[in-house]
Amino acid sequence: MHIGPSQTVTPGTDQVMCLSCHRAHGSPYADMLRWNYSHMIAGDTTKSGGCFTCHTQKND
């Protein structure tokens, strides 16, 4: 089973909630985050740029 970001863009039925960014039962990252955001740069257009971890297009 694949869990995580995909290259498929859907018509906006997804909902952002706490678990979109945080883990329910702990994480190795600060604030129980799913990813290590300390190395991400806001606005960067690469996969390591934070926003594009989940969003696959600029207008998502």
C-alpha positions, 0 to 999 in steps of 0.5 A: 500500500502506498501512503504519501504524496502522489502525482495524481491531482484530484478535483478538490475533494481532499480535506486538510486536517491535523493528520495531514501534517502531524503523526497521531502517535509520535514522530522523530521530528519536532512537533510530531510532524510527518516530515523534517520541515527544518530542512525545507525552504518555503516557496522552493519548487522542488520536492524538498520545498515543503509545499510540494511535498503534498501539492503537485502543482502551483495552483493546488 
